[in-house]
Amino acid sequence: MSKTSTLRFRHNQAISVAAVIAFLGALPLATARWYLAPLLLVPVAIGVWGLRAGTDADTGGVRIRALLGERRIPWSDILELAANPRGQAMVRLRDGRTTPLPAVRSVDLPALITASGQSLDDSHPSRTAEAHGGSPDRTDPAGQ
């Protein structure tokens, strides 16, 4: 059985640290009265979400994970990878819907494409110029 490598994108681990601090801060309040005990569930849920939520990508597709569920999208259903103006990665599906990819930023899109088993297209003019040491938006200072 061959093992496929999975690229994992997760939120910053500071969320889990903040959840632990919030749990410890809410502990005296929650133990003061029995009806305040459910307040402890809020930082616990945030901590679990911080550890679990994100995006996993492999050659089979993309798995979007949330606090309680997950959704698997095969690469054949993905029409386009793009980023919104805030820099969050999105996928446009063949049925026209768009879905955000949690914890994936626009700068992570090349790694996401590589995780699919495809290589980046080198025929794009900006990529060709960068591969030859130049930039399409900048002239060579040596004049060559």
N, C-alpha and C positions, 0 to 999 in steps of 0.2 A: 504494500500500500504506500503510495507516494504521498509525501506531506507537502501541501502547498503553503507558501508563505503568505501571511496575512499582514497587511499594513493597517495599523490601528491609529486612529485620530481620537484623542480624548481632550476634555476640557482641562484647564489648569488645575493642578493638585491643590492650589491654595483654597479652592472651594471646599474640599474635604477638611482642611485645617480649620477654616472658618466655621464649618458645621460642628466640629468638635468643641471649639471655643463657645459657640452658641449653646450647645448642649450643656456644657459645664455652667454657663451663665444662667440658663433656665432651670437648672436643677434645684436651687433653693426655692424659687418661686413655685415650681411644680410639686415640691414636697410639702409646701405650706398648707395646701388644701387638696383634698383628693380629687376634686373636679378640675383642678389645673394640671393634673398629670398628663393629659393628652397634648399639652404644649411641647412635651419632649419629642413627640412624633415629627414635628416640623423640622428641627435640625437633623434628625435621623434620616428623614426623607431627602433632604438636601444633600447630605453626605453620601447616601447611596446613589442618588442621581449623579453627583459629581464623579463618582468612581465608575459608574456603568454607562452613562450616556456618551454617545459619540458615533463614529463611523468606522466600519471595518471594510477593507477592500481586498479582494483577491482576484484570481483569474476568472472566477465564476460570476462575480458581480459585487454589489455593494450591499452591506448590511447596516441599516440605520437603527441604532439602539437608543431607547428612551428609559425612563424610570421603570416601567412595568412591562413594556413590550418591545418588539423589534420587527423590522420590515426588511425583507430581502428583495433586492431589485437586480435582476440579471443584466449583464452588459447589453444584451440584445434588446432590452426595453429602453435603454438610455439613448436618446437622440443627440443630446448636447450637454457638455459640462460648461458652466459659466459662473461668473461671480456677480453678485448684486453690487450696487454702489457702496455699500458698507464693507465690502471685501469678503462676505460670506459666500462660500461655494454653493451652487445650486445645480440640480440636474433637471433637464427638460426631458420628459418621457415621450414615447411615441404617441400616446393618447392626448398630448397637448398640456398635461399638467406639469407644474414645476414643484420640486420638492427640495427644501434646504438640506444640506448635509451638515449635521451638527459637528462642531469642533474642526471643520475643514475651512481653511482660509483660501483666498485666491492664490496665494503664493504656494500652496500645497497641491494645486492642480497638476503640475507636471509629475509629481510623485504618485498621484492618484492614477494618472494615465499609465505610468510605468507599472503600477500594481495590476493593471488589467491585462498585462502581458503584451501590450503594444508598445512600440517605440514612438518617440515624438517625431513628427514629420519635419525633416530637415530642408524641405523644399520651400518653406515660407521665407520671404525675403529677409525679414529681420533675423531669423535664425541662421540663415546662410551668412549674413554679414557678421554676426557675432561669432560664428564658427571660424571665420577667417581673421579674427582679431579686431574687427571694426564694429561700428554701430551704425545702423541706417540713419540715425538722427544726428550723427556727429561726424565732422570731417576729420581726416587724419592730420595731426598737427605737423607731421613731416612733409605733408603735401603729396603723399604717394597714394 
